[in-house]
Amino acid sequence: MAHIDYYFSFLSAWIYLSDGRLEKIAEKHGATVTYKPFDLLTAFDRLGAPRPSERPEGRKVYRMQELKRFKAKSGLPMNLTPPFWPTNVAPASYALIAAQEAVRNGSEGDLGKLVNGLSAAMWRDDKDISEDAVITAALKDAGFDPMLSMTGMLTGAELYPRNLEDAMTAGVFGSPFFIVTDTDERFWGQDRLEMLDDYLGTL
């Protein structure tokens, strides 16, 4: 059974455009997934890469054109300039980490739905995912105890920076980033999910 480490940041619009496809691919191939939200902006700093606000104007223009193209292709409702972007995504990341630990300990809940729900809150619904009310609503909708946003804070705060270190060690440089840990095969970007699907079919 293959295993996928999924590195991402809720700041990334490409997470929303992934639209649950990773989970469908993993289920198709019987693969497992570990969700590893990490501090993308700090990763850029450590890699010497410019943050989005510091990128050359040409790259900013290209990013927006690409977002428009992929939005049209996906058919998903999406605000390309959400009012609460960038925001502090640490609280939402903490909640996801806590939910994943709860699942490992036998709790019910849909981690993929939680990831997609939080992402959609920002990129579709114009909500601030740093706010507890938004996080607890997403937890509840995905079948988790809404109180995980509070009770899981320490766990999230401990593992979130560890995910960054894991990302740096694994060679991650963007979001979303998928690694088949069995073979160290790496895929960067939601537009590589089809290739991930094809690759898992060869294992």
Helices and strands as residue ranges (DSSP letters): E 3-8, H 13-18, H 21-29, E 32-37, H 40-47, G 52-54, H 57-74, H 90-104, H 111-123, H 132-141, H 148-151, H 153-170, E 177-180, E 185-188, G 190-192, H 193-200
